[in-house]
Amino acid sequence: METVLQGKSATIKMAVVTLLARGHLLIEDIPGVGKTTLAFALAKSIDCSFRRIQFTSDLLPSDILGITMFNQETRSFEFREGPIFSNIVLADEINRTNPKTQSALLEAMNEKKVSIEKNTLLLPDPFMVIATQNPIEYQGTFPLPESQLDRFMLHLTIGYPTPEYEKQAVLMQDSFSLLEDLQPVLSRQEIVGMQREVDSVFCEDSVVDYLMKIVAATRDHPAIRLGASTRSAQFFLKAVKAHAFCEGRDFILPDDVKQLAPLVLAHRIILKTRKYLADAEMLVREMLEKIPVPM
């Protein structure tokens, strides 16, 4: 993945953490810094099915989930699956479409199944949604509702590359040409096996209590209107387990919790006066400094 997105090792690592934790990833940044490239690189690096959905203002829920059509040859109705029935789904520029279409992803992301008419259809395993979005102050965007944001395990920003890596990106061939050369390094079965190993990572009660204190602090802070949910605490624990696993450990350290807290919690909390993600991340980091770390 670093061959096409150089100088962003930490961001790539967190994308892998999200995959191993069975979560969904939201990448927000300005256009042209590699959001879609990161999603494509992750999908191409594993031997799984992959579909891209370009979200636009006229996109319909049926364009995501699928549609029932009448087959003239068989004289019967048949369901044609939409792109949601893939292992990795890229929801590109998700906040370019209206809330009705955005909501088509809610059940899929939470329960890994979709209800269409009278049928409930299971999604493949593993299943991961990688969504990209432009900052909310950009024209033509619809803010994601709180219920949608709460279903993303991690929220990442990429940022501008350093001058050294940006010069290499300018001189080398187009990144999407490099993406075509990427070969899978893990199979679908290996990913599922690693996800099960992540589930077995040990976490002491004191570390769980530390994690819960951080979540609770978001609900009591005077500057926060809406704190983190119970779902966020569940995702938080899964994410720190996956982070420990990626570090080669079968147990969680408080440092894992501290490092993941801003990425898991910042996009879920609603501030009373400010609306930018950087403000929420800064507030989470301030809270971390005040909560005692277990020894």
C-alpha positions in Angstrom: 0.0 0.0 0.0 2.9 2.3 0.7 4.1 2.0 -2.9 1.1 4.1 -4.0 0.7 6.3 -0.9 4.1 7.1 0.3 4.9 8.8 3.6 1.6 7.9 5.2 2.5 4.8 7.2 0.5 5.7 10.2 -2.7 6.3 8.2 -2.3 3.0 6.3 -1.8 1.2 9.6 -5.0 2.5 11.0 -6.9 1.5 7.8 -5.6 -2.1 8.4 -6.5 -1.9 12.1 -10.1 -1.0 11.0 -10.3 -4.0 8.7 -9.0 -6.5 11.3 -11.4 -5.1 13.9 -14.4 -5.7 11.5 -15.1 -2.0 11.4 -15.9 0.6 8.8 -13.6 3.5 7.9 -14.4 7.2 7.1 -11.6 9.2 5.5 -12.2 13.0 5.4 -9.9 15.5 3.7 -9.6 18.0 0.9 -9.7 16.7 -2.7 -6.6 15.4 -4.2 -4.6 14.1 -1.2 -5.1 10.3 -1.7 -8.4 9.4 0.0 -9.6 7.2 -2.9 -6.1 5.9 -3.5 -5.9 4.6 0.1 -9.2 2.8 -0.3 -8.2 1.2 -3.6 -4.8 0.2 -2.2 -6.4 -1.6 0.7 -8.9 -3.4 -1.5 -6.3 -4.4 -4.0 -4.0 -5.8 -1.3 -6.4 -8.5 -0.3 -8.0 -11.2 -2.5 -11.6 -10.1 -1.9 -14.4 -8.7 -4.0 -14.4 -4.9 -4.3 -16.9 -2.4 -5.7 -16.8 1.4 -5.9 -19.9 3.5 -5.6 -19.6 7.1 -6.7 -22.0 9.1 -4.6 -23.8 11.9 -6.4 -26.8 14.0 -5.8 -29.1 11.8 -7.9 -28.0 8.4 -6.5 -30.8 6.3 -5.3 -30.9 3.6 -2.5 -31.6 0.9 -5.2 -28.3 1.9 -6.9 -26.6 0.7 -3.8 -28.7 -2.2 -2.6 -30.0 -3.7 -5.8 -33.3 -3.9 -7.6 -36.0 -6.5 -8.4 -36.6 -6.8 -12.2 -38.9 -8.8 -14.3 -37.2 -11.4 -16.5 -39.0 -11.7 -19.8 -37.5 -15.1 -20.5 -38.4 -16.8 -17.3 -41.6 -14.7 -16.8 -40.6 -14.1 -13.1 -39.1 -11.4 -11.0 -35.4 -11.6 -10.2 -33.3 -9.7 -7.7 -30.2 -8.2 -9.1 -27.6 -7.4 -6.3 -26.2 -4.0 -6.0 -22.6 -3.1 -5.3 -23.2 -3.4 -1.5 -22.8 -7.2 -1.9 -19.0 -7.1 -1.9 -16.3 -7.7 0.7 -14.9 -4.1 0.4 -17.2 -1.3 -0.7 -15.8 2.1 -1.5 -18.4 4.8 -0.9 -16.6 7.6 -2.7 -17.6 11.2 -1.6 -20.4 9.8 0.5 -21.5 13.3 1.6 -22.2 14.3 -2.0 -25.6 12.5 -1.9 -28.8 13.2 0.0 -29.6 11.7 3.5 -32.1 9.3 2.1 -29.5 7.5 0.0 -26.9 7.7 2.8 -29.3 5.9 5.0 -29.3 2.9 2.7 -26.0 1.9 4.3 -27.2 2.0 7.9 -28.4 -1.6 8.2 -25.6 -3.0 6.1 -22.9 -1.3 8.2 -24.5 -2.3 11.6 -25.8 -5.8 11.0 -24.0 -6.9 7.8 -27.3 -7.6 6.1 -29.9 -5.7 4.0 -33.7 -5.9 4.0 -35.2 -5.6 0.5 -38.9 -5.8 0.2 -39.8 -9.0 2.2 -36.3 -10.5 2.1 -33.3 -10.2 4.4 -30.0 -10.9 2.6 -26.7 -11.5 4.3 -23.6 -9.7 3.1 -20.3 -11.5 2.5 -17.6 -12.0 5.1 -15.5 -10.0 5.6 -17.5 -6.8 4.9 -16.1 -3.3 5.1 -17.3 0.1 4.0 -14.6 2.6 3.3 -16.2 6.0 2.8 -14.5 9.2 1.7 -15.9 12.7 2.1 -14.9 16.3 1.6 -14.9 18.7 4.5 -18.4 19.9 5.3 -17.6 23.5 4.4 -17.1 22.5 0.7 -20.0 23.2 -1.7 -22.4 20.5 -2.7 -22.0 18.4 0.5 -24.6 17.0 2.9 -23.5 16.5 6.5 -23.6 12.9 7.6 -26.2 12.3 10.3 -25.1 11.3 13.8 -26.5 7.7 13.3 -24.4 7.3 10.2 -21.2 8.7 11.8 -21.6 6.4 14.7 -21.3 3.3 12.5 -17.8 4.2 11.3 -15.2 2.7 13.7 -12.4 5.1 12.8 -12.2 8.6 11.2 -9.0 9.4 9.5 -7.5 12.4 7.7 -4.6 12.1 5.3 -3.2 15.6 5.0 -0.7 17.0 2.6 2.5 15.0 2.0 5.8 16.2 3.1 7.8 18.1 0.4 10.0 15.1 -0.2 7.2 12.7 -0.9 5.1 15.2 -2.8 8.0 15.8 -5.2 8.2 12.0 -5.8 4.4 11.9 -6.4 4.7 14.7 -9.0 7.6 13.0 -10.8 6.3 9.4 -10.8 3.6 8.0 -12.9 -0.1 8.3 -12.0 -1.0 6.6 -8.7 -3.9 4.8 -10.3 -1.5 3.2 -12.8 0.6 1.9 -9.9 -2.6 0.6 -8.3 -3.1 -1.7 -11.2 0.3 -3.4 -10.4 -0.7 -4.2 -6.8 -1.1 -7.9 -6.1 -3.1 -9.4 -3.2 -0.9 -10.4 -0.2 -3.7 -11.9 1.9 -6.7 -14.1 1.0 -10.2 -13.7 2.2 -9.8 -16.7 4.5 -6.6 -15.3 6.0 -8.3 -12.0 6.8 -11.2 -13.8 8.5 -8.7 -15.9 10.5 -6.8 -12.7 11.6 -10.1 -11.1 12.7 -10.8 -14.1 14.9 -7.3 -13.8 16.4 -8.0 -10.1 17.1 -11.1 -11.2 19.1 -9.0 -13.3 21.4 -6.6 -10.4 22.3 -6.6 -10.1 26.1 -7.6 -6.9 27.9 -7.3 -6.4 31.7 -10.2 -5.0 33.6 -8.2 -2.0 34.6 -7.6 -1.2 30.9 -11.3 -1.7 30.1 -12.2 0.7 33.0 -9.7 3.2 31.6 -11.4 3.0 28.2 -14.8 3.4 29.8 -13.7 6.5 31.7 -12.7 8.1 28.5 -16.0 7.3 26.9 -17.9 8.6 30.0 -15.9 11.8 30.0 -17.3 12.7 26.6 -20.8 12.7 28.1 -20.0 15.0 31.1 -17.9 17.6 29.4 -19.5 21.1 29.4 -18.4 21.8 25.9 -20.0 18.6 24.4 -23.7 18.5 23.5 -23.7 14.8 22.4 -21.2 12.3 23.9 -20.1 8.9 22.7 -22.6 6.1 22.5 -22.4 2.5 23.8 -21.7 1.4 20.3 -18.7 3.6 20.2 -17.3 1.9 23.4 -17.7 -1.4 21.7 -15.9 -0.2 18.6 -13.3 1.4 20.8 -12.4 -1.9 22.4 -12.4 -3.8 19.1 -10.1 -1.2 17.6 -7.5 -1.2 20.4 -7.5 -5.0 20.2 -6.7 -4.8 16.5 -4.0 -2.2 17.2 -2.3 -4.4 19.8 -2.5 -7.3 17.3 -0.8 -5.2 14.6 1.9 -4.4 17.1 2.5 -8.1 17.6 0.9 -8.5 21.0 -1.9 -10.6 22.3 -2.7 -8.1 25.1 -3.8 -4.5 25.2 -1.7 -1.7 26.8 -3.1 1.7 28.0 -1.0 3.3 25.2 -3.2 1.5 22.6 -6.3 3.1 24.2 -4.7 6.5 24.3 -3.5 6.4 20.7 -6.9 5.3 19.3 -9.2 7.5 21.4 -9.2 10.6 19.1 -9.7 8.5 16.0 -12.6 6.5 17.4 -14.4 9.2 19.4 -13.8 12.6 17.8 -16.2 12.1 14.9 -19.0 10.9 17.2 -19.2 13.7 19.6 -21.1 16.9 18.9 -19.7 20.1 20.3 -21.9 23.0 21.5 -20.1 25.8 19.8 -17.6 24.5 17.2 -18.2 22.1 14.3 -14.8 21.1 13.0 -13.2 17.7 13.5 -10.0 19.2 14.6 -11.8 20.9 17.5 -13.3 17.6 18.7 -9.9 15.8 18.4 -8.2 18.5 20.4 -10.9 18.2 23.1 -10.5 14.4 23.3 -6.7 14.8 23.7 -7.3 17.3 26.5 -9.6 14.9 28.3 -7.0 12.1 28.0 -4.5 14.3 29.9 -6.9 14.5 32.8 -7.8 10.8 33.1 -5.3 8.7 35.2 -3.6 6.0 33.2 -3.7 2.5 34.9 -0.3 1.2 35.9 
